[in-house]
Amino acid sequence: MNQSSYPDYTHLLRQFMQGVGVSSFRQLSRISGISERQLKRLRQGLVLQMRVGELQKLSEALQVPVSQLLTTFSVGEITSHDEELAALRQEYQRLQQQLEKQREKLEQEFQLSSLQVLESWLLQWPTAAAAAQNNPQLPAQRLLPLVKPVEQLLEKWGLEVIASVGEEVPYHPQWHQLMEGTAEPGESVKVRYVGWAGLIEKFISISNTLTHSRFHALTSFPQLPASERPRVPASSSSPAPSPLLYHP
């Protein structure tokens, strides 16, 4: 900053000096123990760059509180800081609005891409469901192709089914949850409800954009009490006892 660009508070300092009978800056420097160079900084409105000890000495020499010196000789800096703060607030609001628009755009793109994958299912599933209700003898196998778009969407999201229903696997407490009965690690058990690889990672990713309450609602369903979890009777071909499990 050029010398000419500094504010000039010389007249304000002279008013304080007159109040205590000091006629020159040299005399004030001698009385206060502050160099004339520091006094010049004060006259330029740079009081915030002075040391606390210097301000205390000047306060005693001029018989005015330090707070008054700060208020009087930093008006320009305070104004500058206020302007900077206002600019920062305005920029923050602009960025906040921009992020909100981006969030809405991403949500719309997500909905659009999902609907494009599910379009055929949305058109055909209600008709198939109505046909199944009107004809209980309709083979369920005919409905399986209609679920393909849903499977494609899950695959697009990076979710992969773990094991398959009816498959017998070695029991692993970390990956399997018994539905009934008991089993030791490594014992053969039959899968009744499958899980999905990548599901937890997907929840964590979603949580970055959703509220905590929505995330909790999404992730709490695998933790249902045992009494509320679906229980499927073991088939006659299952070993006795045959623990029922699913991959969480």
DRENTORTI-356367 format. One line per 5 residues: their letters; for each residue x, y, z of N, C-alpha, C. Coordinates in nm, 3 decimals. Each point is the difference from the previous one (the first is absolute). Layout:
N
a) X/Y/Z/X/Y/Z/X/Y/Z  ...
END
This chain:
248
mnqss) 0.085/-0.119/0.000/-0.085/0.119/0.000/0.088/0.124/0.000  -0.028/0.099/-0.091/0.077/0.123/-0.006/-0.029/0.088/0.120  0.097/0.087/0.029/-0.017/0.090/0.115/-0.125/0.085/-0.016  -0.029/0.042/-0.126/-0.114/0.088/-0.023/-0.133/-0.071/0.020  0.001/-0.134/-0.004/-0.125/-0.075/0.012/-0.039/-0.024/0.145
ypdyt) 0.091/0.028/0.095/-0.033/-0.017/0.140/-0.091/0.113/0.047  -0.094/-0.028/0.088/-0.079/0.109/0.059/0.088/0.085/0.092  -0.038/0.124/0.021/0.080/0.090/0.084/-0.080/0.035/0.126  0.048/-0.055/0.113/-0.065/0.026/0.129/0.083/0.094/0.087  0.084/0.081/-0.065/0.088/0.090/0.076/-0.080/0.095/0.087
hllrq) -0.107/0.055/-0.055/-0.080/0.097/0.076/-0.064/-0.065/0.123  -0.035/-0.128/-0.010/-0.059/-0.068/0.116/0.104/-0.020/0.109  0.122/-0.036/-0.042/0.107/-0.018/0.099/0.033/0.133/0.067  0.002/0.109/-0.078/0.030/0.131/0.058/-0.107/0.040/0.103  -0.123/-0.039/-0.022/-0.105/0.031/0.098/0.028/-0.069/0.133
fmqgv) 0.042/-0.126/-0.005/0.036/-0.071/0.123/0.122/0.066/0.066  0.096/0.041/-0.083/0.122/0.061/0.053/-0.031/0.132/0.070  -0.089/0.078/-0.059/-0.037/0.128/0.061/-0.066/-0.021/0.135  -0.071/-0.110/0.015/-0.068/-0.028/0.126/0.096/-0.022/0.116  0.124/-0.038/-0.029/0.099/-0.024/0.107/0.116/0.097/-0.009
gvssf) -0.013/0.104/-0.084/0.103/0.104/-0.009/0.124/-0.041/-0.075  -0.010/-0.091/-0.095/0.114/-0.041/-0.082/-0.009/0.073/-0.133  0.110/0.068/-0.038/-0.005/0.088/-0.117/0.060/-0.060/-0.126  0.081/-0.107/0.011/0.065/-0.054/-0.119/0.007/-0.152/0.009  0.018/-0.061/-0.117/0.013/-0.146/-0.004/0.130/-0.045/0.067
rqlsr) 0.105/0.085/-0.010/0.126/-0.035/0.065/-0.019/-0.004/0.150  -0.075/0.098/0.053/-0.026/0.002/0.145/-0.084/-0.121/0.041  -0.099/-0.035/-0.080/-0.083/-0.117/0.029/0.084/-0.127/-0.003  0.093/-0.008/-0.095/0.088/-0.116/-0.009/0.084/-0.014/0.125  0.050/0.115/0.049/0.084/-0.002/0.119/-0.080/-0.038/0.125
isgis) -0.120/0.052/0.012/-0.082/-0.026/0.118/-0.050/-0.145/0.003  -0.042/-0.049/-0.115/-0.060/-0.134/-0.007/0.102/-0.111/-0.017  0.119/0.035/-0.051/0.101/-0.103/-0.027/-0.026/-0.073/-0.130  -0.082/0.059/-0.086/-0.032/-0.060/-0.130/0.070/0.080/-0.109  0.059/-0.068/-0.095/0.073/0.068/-0.106/-0.095/0.083/-0.087
erqlk) 0.057/0.103/-0.061/-0.081/0.084/-0.089/-0.048/-0.081/-0.122  0.075/-0.104/-0.033/-0.042/-0.086/-0.112/-0.130/-0.072/0.034  -0.011/-0.047/0.125/-0.124/-0.066/0.043/-0.115/0.099/0.009  0.031/0.121/0.042/-0.104/0.103/0.004/-0.052/0.031/-0.140  0.091/-0.007/-0.097/-0.042/0.023/-0.139/-0.095/-0.111/-0.046
rlrqg) 0.028/-0.123/0.041/-0.090/-0.110/-0.034/-0.137/0.023/0.061  -0.001/0.054/0.122/-0.127/0.030/0.066/-0.077/0.104/-0.079  0.071/0.103/-0.048/-0.065/0.107/-0.076/-0.052/-0.050/-0.135  0.056/-0.112/-0.048/-0.044/-0.057/-0.128/-0.114/-0.101/0.017  -0.047/-0.015/0.125/-0.110/-0.092/0.023/0.043/-0.145/0.011
lvlqm) 0.129/-0.024/0.029/0.053/-0.136/0.009/0.015/-0.043/0.145  -0.092/0.042/0.085/0.010/-0.030/0.142/-0.003/-0.150/0.028  -0.069/-0.076/-0.086/-0.010/-0.145/0.022/0.133/-0.071/-0.025  0.096/0.070/-0.060/0.132/-0.058/-0.024/0.099/0.035/0.110  -0.043/0.077/0.099/0.086/0.037/0.111/-0.009/-0.104/0.110
rvgel) 0.108/-0.012/0.078/0.003/-0.096/0.109/-0.087/0.048/0.116  -0.045/-0.095/0.078/-0.086/0.033/0.113/0.074/0.087/0.101  0.128/-0.031/0.022/0.079/0.079/0.095/0.012/0.145/-0.043  0.016/0.023/-0.130/0.010/0.138/-0.051/-0.132/0.074/0.019  -0.110/-0.070/-0.027/-0.131/0.063/0.019/-0.024/0.034/0.146
qklse) 0.047/-0.086/0.090/-0.017/0.026/0.143/0.078/0.124/0.042  0.123/0.013/-0.050/0.081/0.119/0.032/-0.066/0.126/-0.055  -0.048/-0.008/-0.122/-0.066/0.116/-0.061/-0.128/0.035/0.073  -0.071/-0.101/0.046/-0.122/0.022/0.077/0.028/0.076/0.128  0.110/-0.035/0.067/0.036/0.069/0.125/0.046/0.143/-0.028
alqvp) 0.074/0.020/-0.110/0.050/0.134/-0.032/-0.112/0.094/-0.039  -0.098/-0.049/-0.075/-0.111/0.084/-0.045/-0.119/-0.002/0.095  0.007/-0.091/0.100/-0.105/-0.012/0.101/-0.137/-0.033/-0.063  0.005/-0.095/-0.092/-0.123/-0.051/-0.063/0.008/-0.153/0.000  -0.113/-0.069/0.006/0.001/-0.146/0.000/0.056/-0.056/-0.132
vsqll) 0.059/-0.118/0.010/0.050/-0.067/-0.121/-0.114/-0.025/-0.098  -0.117/-0.035/0.053/-0.115/-0.026/-0.086/-0.036/0.122/-0.084  0.016/0.119/0.059/-0.031/0.122/-0.074/0.102/0.024/-0.111  0.125/-0.032/0.027/0.103/0.012/-0.104/-0.031/-0.093/-0.117  -0.039/-0.122/0.033/-0.032/-0.096/-0.105/-0.119/0.046/-0.083
ttfsv) -0.102/0.052/0.067/-0.120/0.046/-0.071/0.030/0.121/-0.087  0.082/0.092/0.053/0.026/0.126/-0.070/0.092/-0.018/-0.120  0.104/-0.080/0.016/0.104/-0.007/-0.102/-0.006/-0.127/-0.087  -0.112/-0.070/0.001/-0.013/-0.117/-0.087/-0.133/0.000/-0.074  -0.059/0.117/-0.014/-0.129/0.009/-0.068/0.009/-0.053/-0.142
geits) 0.107/0.039/-0.069/0.017/-0.045/-0.137/0.014/-0.150/-0.010  0.078/-0.061/0.093/0.021/-0.144/-0.004/-0.126/-0.075/0.035  -0.074/0.053/0.100/-0.125/-0.066/0.038/-0.098/0.001/-0.117  -0.006/0.117/-0.068/-0.087/0.009/-0.117/0.041/-0.099/-0.107  0.133/-0.011/-0.020/0.051/-0.093/-0.099/-0.035/-0.144/0.036
hdeel) 0.016/-0.034/0.130/-0.033/-0.135/0.044/-0.149/-0.028/-0.016  -0.083/0.100/0.029/-0.144/-0.018/-0.016/-0.036/-0.026/-0.146  0.067/0.073/-0.088/-0.026/-0.019/-0.143/0.044/-0.139/-0.045  0.117/-0.044/0.050/0.048/-0.133/-0.035/-0.095/-0.107/0.054  -0.048/0.020/0.123/-0.092/-0.096/0.060/-0.130/-0.007/-0.079
aalrq) -0.050/0.116/-0.041/-0.124/0.003/-0.079/0.020/-0.071/-0.134  0.118/0.020/-0.060/0.029/-0.066/-0.127/0.009/-0.151/0.017  0.061/-0.044/0.111/0.011/-0.143/0.027/-0.137/-0.062/0.023  -0.085/0.072/0.073/-0.135/-0.051/0.024/-0.077/-0.013/-0.131  0.016/0.099/-0.086/-0.068/-0.003/-0.129/0.050/-0.117/-0.085
eyqrl) 0.132/-0.023/0.002/0.056/-0.111/-0.076/-0.047/-0.134/0.056  -0.008/-0.008/0.133/-0.047/-0.123/0.065/-0.144/-0.031/-0.042  -0.085/0.103/0.001/-0.139/-0.019/-0.040/-0.009/-0.043/-0.147  0.086/0.059/-0.083/-0.001/-0.036/-0.142/0.039/-0.147/-0.019  0.106/-0.042/0.071/0.045/-0.139/-0.010/-0.105/-0.096/0.056
qqqle) -0.067/0.042/0.108/-0.103/-0.084/0.059/-0.115/-0.021/-0.099  -0.041/0.107/-0.067/-0.106/-0.011/-0.099/0.044/-0.086/-0.119  0.127/0.015/-0.038/0.053/-0.079/-0.111/0.001/-0.148/0.035  0.042/-0.033/0.122/0.002/-0.140/0.043/-0.141/-0.058/0.007  -0.095/0.081/0.044/-0.138/-0.047/0.008/-0.054/-0.030/-0.140
kqrek) 0.032/0.087/-0.096/-0.043/-0.024/-0.138/0.065/-0.126/-0.057  0.129/-0.019/0.033/0.069/-0.120/-0.047/-0.062/-0.125/0.061  -0.036/0.008/0.129/-0.061/-0.115/0.066/-0.133/-0.035/-0.066  -0.080/0.102/-0.029/-0.129/-0.023/-0.065/0.020/-0.059/-0.140  0.101/0.052/-0.071/0.027/-0.050/-0.135/0.044/-0.146/0.004
leqef) 0.088/-0.034/0.095/0.047/-0.138/0.011/-0.115/-0.093/0.038  -0.088/0.047/0.086/-0.114/-0.082/0.040/-0.092/-0.025/-0.119  -0.021/0.104/-0.081/-0.084/-0.015/-0.118/0.064/-0.096/-0.101  0.132/0.013/-0.017/0.070/-0.090/-0.092/-0.007/-0.144/0.049  0.012/-0.018/0.132/-0.010/-0.134/0.057/-0.138/-0.059/-0.024
qlssl) -0.104/0.079/0.023/-0.136/-0.048/-0.021/-0.023/-0.033/-0.147  0.052/0.085/-0.088/-0.019/-0.023/-0.143/0.069/-0.128/-0.045  0.126/-0.018/0.042/0.073/-0.121/-0.041/-0.065/-0.126/0.056  -0.053/0.009/0.122/-0.067/-0.116/0.060/-0.129/-0.032/-0.074  -0.077/0.104/-0.033/-0.126/-0.021/-0.072/0.024/-0.057/-0.139
qvles) 0.110/0.041/-0.063/0.030/-0.053/-0.133/0.026/-0.150/0.006  0.067/-0.045/0.107/0.026/-0.143/0.016/-0.128/-0.075/0.035  -0.085/0.063/0.083/-0.120/-0.068/0.050/-0.123/0.021/-0.089  0.016/0.071/-0.111/-0.116/0.037/-0.081/-0.081/-0.123/-0.043  0.067/-0.101/-0.052/-0.073/-0.119/-0.047/-0.069/-0.070/0.116
wllqw) 0.064/-0.002/0.117/-0.061/-0.064/0.117/-0.123/0.078/0.045  0.008/0.133/-0.001/-0.112/0.083/0.042/-0.121/-0.022/-0.091  0.025/-0.026/-0.127/-0.109/-0.021/-0.095/-0.061/-0.139/0.012  0.083/-0.100/0.024/-0.047/-0.138/-0.007/-0.040/-0.060/0.134  0.063/0.046/0.108/-0.024/-0.065/0.129/-0.145/0.012/0.048
ptaaa) -0.066/0.116/-0.007/-0.140/0.008/0.047/-0.091/-0.098/-0.075  0.022/-0.013/-0.131/-0.081/-0.094/-0.078/0.025/-0.143/0.044  0.129/-0.032/0.022/0.035/-0.135/0.043/-0.055/-0.030/0.139  0.006/0.098/0.089/-0.053/-0.019/0.135/-0.150/-0.022/-0.003  -0.070/0.077/-0.084/-0.146/-0.017/-0.012/-0.034/-0.138/-0.056
aaqnn) 0.079/-0.045/-0.097/-0.025/-0.132/-0.058/0.022/-0.110/0.103  0.101/0.017/0.085/0.027/-0.100/0.104/-0.112/-0.003/0.103  -0.059/0.115/0.031/-0.110/0.005/0.096/-0.126/-0.065/-0.057  -0.022/0.020/-0.128/-0.119/-0.056/-0.064/0.016/-0.149/-0.032  0.123/-0.045/-0.010/0.025/-0.140/-0.034/0.107/-0.055/0.094
pqlpa) -0.039/-0.052/0.117/0.097/-0.052/0.096/0.084/-0.114/-0.056  -0.047/-0.064/-0.107/0.073/-0.113/-0.057/0.111/0.045/-0.096  0.010/0.130/-0.022/0.103/0.051/-0.091/0.138/-0.035/0.052  0.083/-0.070/-0.078/0.134/-0.037/0.047/0.083/0.124/0.035  0.056/-0.001/0.119/0.081/0.114/0.045/0.123/0.019/-0.086
qrllp) 0.043/-0.108/-0.065/0.120/0.008/-0.083/-0.016/0.100/-0.113  -0.124/0.021/-0.043/-0.024/0.095/-0.108/0.026/0.144/0.044  -0.005/0.024/0.129/0.020/0.136/0.050/0.148/0.034/0.018  0.086/-0.100/0.002/0.141/0.025/0.028/0.066/0.096/-0.100  -0.028/-0.012/-0.132/0.063/0.094/-0.093/-0.035/0.146/0.028
lvkpv) -0.116/0.023/0.062/-0.041/0.137/0.027/0.085/0.065/0.108  0.068/-0.081/0.079/0.083/0.053/0.108/0.139/0.037/-0.052  0.030/-0.035/-0.124/0.132/0.024/-0.056/0.042/0.147/0.008  -0.087/0.098/-0.032/0.041/0.140/0.011/0.045/0.039/0.141  -0.066/-0.056/0.100/0.040/0.029/0.138/0.139/-0.055/0.027
eqlle) 0.026/-0.122/-0.049/0.132/-0.059/0.017/0.106/0.082/-0.073  -0.035/0.052/-0.117/0.093/0.083/-0.076/0.031/0.129/0.075  -0.101/0.057/0.064/0.021/0.123/0.075/0.093/-0.025/0.119  -0.022/-0.110/0.072/0.086/-0.034/0.113/0.143/-0.023/-0.046  0.013/-0.065/-0.116/0.134/-0.024/-0.055/0.066/0.132/-0.038
kwgle) -0.079/0.093/-0.053/0.052/0.131/-0.036/0.048/0.076/0.123  -0.064/-0.022/0.112/0.039/0.065/0.125/0.119/-0.069/0.066  0.047/-0.109/-0.058/0.115/-0.068/0.056/-0.033/-0.099/0.109  -0.126/-0.044/0.008/-0.041/-0.097/0.101/0.000/-0.140/-0.060  0.058/-0.092/0.072/0.010/-0.138/-0.047/-0.054/-0.094/0.105
viasv) -0.089/-0.089/-0.041/-0.062/-0.092/0.095/0.104/-0.096/0.056  -0.012/-0.029/0.131/0.090/-0.093/0.067/-0.069/-0.136/0.008  0.065/-0.102/-0.055/-0.054/-0.136/0.002/-0.136/-0.003/-0.070  -0.079/-0.102/0.023/-0.132/-0.012/-0.060/-0.090/-0.077/0.094  -0.129/0.020/-0.015/-0.097/-0.066/0.088/0.010/-0.152/-0.018
geevp) 0.008/-0.070/0.113/0.009/-0.144/-0.002/0.142/-0.054/-0.004  0.097/0.087/-0.023/0.139/-0.044/-0.006/0.051/-0.034/0.140  0.077/-0.105/0.012/0.059/-0.038/0.127/0.143/0.054/0.005  0.030/0.070/0.107/0.131/0.064/0.015/0.053/-0.026/0.140  0.132/0.008/0.021/0.056/-0.012/0.135/-0.040/0.122/0.083
yhpqw) -0.048/-0.023/0.118/-0.046/0.109/0.086/0.118/0.085/0.046  -0.015/0.133/-0.019/0.101/0.096/0.045/-0.073/0.108/0.079  0.023/0.009/0.132/-0.076/0.095/0.084/0.011/0.145/-0.047  0.113/0.035/-0.064/0.018/0.139/-0.042/-0.086/0.035/-0.121  -0.033/-0.099/-0.081/-0.075/0.026/-0.122/-0.141/-0.054/0.001
hqlme) -0.029/-0.092/0.090/-0.131/-0.065/0.000/-0.074/0.028/0.130  -0.130/0.004/-0.009/-0.085/0.017/0.118/-0.101/-0.113/0.003  0.003/-0.077/0.108/-0.092/-0.113/0.012/-0.142/0.049/0.021  -0.093/-0.062/-0.069/-0.141/0.031/0.017/-0.060/-0.085/0.111  0.049/-0.121/0.016/-0.046/-0.088/0.107/0.103/-0.111/0.017
gtaep) -0.005/-0.068/0.112/0.095/-0.108/0.026/0.137/0.054/0.037  0.097/-0.089/0.006/0.137/0.036/0.034/0.095/-0.063/-0.101  0.119/0.056/-0.009/0.100/-0.054/-0.091/0.137/0.045/0.046  0.098/-0.084/-0.021/0.138/0.032/0.029/0.066/0.055/-0.126  0.101/0.085/0.014/0.071/0.050/-0.119/0.049/-0.115/-0.087
gesvk) -0.026/0.011/-0.130/0.040/-0.103/-0.094/-0.106/-0.105/-0.025  -0.102/-0.005/0.085/-0.107/-0.098/-0.019/-0.086/0.040/-0.119  -0.047/-0.098/-0.074/-0.079/0.026/-0.120/-0.139/0.052/0.037  -0.037/0.112/-0.059/-0.132/0.059/0.022/-0.059/0.038/-0.135  -0.131/0.019/-0.003/-0.068/0.030/-0.126/-0.047/0.145/0.000
vryvg) 0.023/0.065/-0.113/-0.037/0.141/-0.015/-0.149/0.011/-0.027  -0.068/0.085/0.078/-0.142/0.026/-0.022/-0.023/0.143/-0.049  0.084/0.093/0.044/-0.009/0.139/-0.044/0.140/0.046/-0.038  0.015/0.046/-0.121/0.132/0.041/-0.048/0.029/0.143/0.041  0.126/0.035/-0.005/0.042/0.138/0.023/0.063/0.055/-0.127
wagli) 0.049/0.124/0.008/0.053/0.066/-0.118/0.138/0.057/0.029  0.097/-0.040/-0.080/0.134/0.057/0.013/-0.003/0.145/-0.048  0.061/0.088/0.077/0.002/0.142/-0.035/-0.113/0.079/0.060  -0.090/-0.067/0.072/-0.117/0.070/0.054/0.041/0.100/0.108  0.088/-0.041/0.092/0.043/0.090/0.107/0.075/0.119/-0.059
ekfis) 0.088/-0.027/-0.099/0.073/0.110/-0.063/-0.096/0.097/-0.067  -0.107/-0.054/-0.059/-0.099/0.086/-0.065/-0.072/0.087/0.103  -0.032/-0.058/0.116/-0.063/0.078/0.106/0.091/0.114/0.044  0.129/-0.030/0.015/0.095/0.103/0.044/0.008/0.111/-0.104  0.000/-0.038/-0.127/0.005/0.099/-0.106/-0.124/0.088/0.000
isntl) -0.116/-0.064/0.018/-0.126/0.075/0.002/-0.004/0.095/0.119  0.060/-0.041/0.111/-0.005/0.082/0.121/0.070/0.133/-0.017  0.087/0.012/-0.101/0.069/0.126/-0.023/-0.095/0.107/-0.053  -0.113/-0.042/-0.055/-0.095/0.097/-0.056/-0.135/0.000/0.069  -0.030/-0.106/0.075/-0.128/-0.006/0.069/0.017/0.041/0.145
thsrf) -0.108/0.032/0.066/0.005/0.035/0.142/0.025/-0.124/0.083  0.044/0.021/0.123/0.032/-0.113/0.089/-0.125/-0.084/0.027  -0.113/0.066/0.013/-0.121/-0.076/0.032/-0.039/-0.093/-0.113  0.014/0.046/-0.126/-0.033/-0.086/-0.113/0.100/-0.114/-0.010  0.126/0.030/0.025/0.102/-0.105/-0.004/-0.028/-0.104/0.106
halts) -0.042/0.042/0.120/-0.029/-0.094/0.107/-0.118/-0.089/-0.039  -0.098/0.061/-0.065/-0.116/-0.079/-0.041/0.039/-0.104/-0.104  0.094/0.035/-0.086/0.042/-0.094/-0.102/0.080/-0.116/0.058  0.085/0.030/0.097/0.092/-0.101/0.048/-0.052/-0.078/0.118  -0.116/0.039/0.055/-0.046/-0.067/0.121/-0.077/-0.128/-0.029
fpqlp) -0.045/-0.019/-0.125/-0.088/-0.115/-0.022/0.067/-0.134/0.019  0.135/-0.018/-0.021/0.055/-0.132/0.026/0.008/-0.034/0.147  -0.024/0.101/0.088/0.014/-0.023/0.142/-0.133/-0.028/0.069  -0.099/-0.049/-0.072/-0.129/-0.031/0.061/0.016/-0.105/0.108  -0.081/0.009/0.107/0.005/-0.105/0.102/-0.030/-0.135/-0.062
aserp) 0.050/-0.105/0.063/-0.018/-0.134/-0.055/-0.147/-0.035/-0.018  -0.084/0.052/0.092/-0.143/-0.032/-0.006/-0.068/0.060/-0.122  0.060/0.108/-0.058/-0.061/0.067/-0.113/0.062/-0.042/-0.133  0.108/-0.077/0.004/0.061/-0.043/-0.125/-0.081/-0.113/-0.061  -0.004/-0.007/-0.132/-0.076/-0.108/-0.065/0.060/-0.135/0.034
rvpas) -0.086/-0.094/0.030/0.044/-0.135/0.035/-0.059/-0.096/-0.102  0.088/-0.076/-0.066/-0.043/-0.094/-0.103/0.024/-0.140/0.051  -0.103/-0.084/0.004/0.020/-0.137/0.049/0.101/-0.074/-0.086  0.077/-0.085/0.064/0.098/-0.081/-0.072/-0.073/-0.104/-0.084  0.053/-0.022/-0.121/-0.063/-0.101/-0.085/0.036/-0.139/0.050
ssspa) -0.074/-0.099/-0.049/0.023/-0.137/0.046/0.136/-0.052/-0.042  0.057/0.062/-0.107/0.130/-0.046/-0.047/0.115/0.062/0.078  -0.030/0.097/0.088/0.106/0.066/0.075/0.044/-0.088/0.114  0.130/0.005/0.035/0.047/-0.077/0.115/-0.064/0.051/0.127  -0.011/-0.084/0.100/-0.063/0.039/0.125/0.106/0.004/0.110
pspll) 0.014/0.116/0.075/-0.067/0.125/-0.036/0.073/0.070/-0.113  -0.073/0.076/-0.080/0.061/0.074/-0.110/-0.017/0.149/0.027  0.103/0.068/0.050/-0.013/0.143/0.031/-0.032/0.079/-0.126  -0.096/0.090/0.010/-0.034/0.087/-0.112/0.075/0.130/0.018  0.051/0.056/-0.106/0.083/0.119/0.015/-0.013/0.088/-0.122
yhp) 0.051/0.120/0.015/0.015/0.086/-0.116/0.130/0.075/0.017  0.047/0.056/-0.111/0.123/0.078/0.004/-0.036/0.145/0.027  0.042/0.057/0.114/-0.036/0.140/0.026/0.080/0.093/-0.089
END
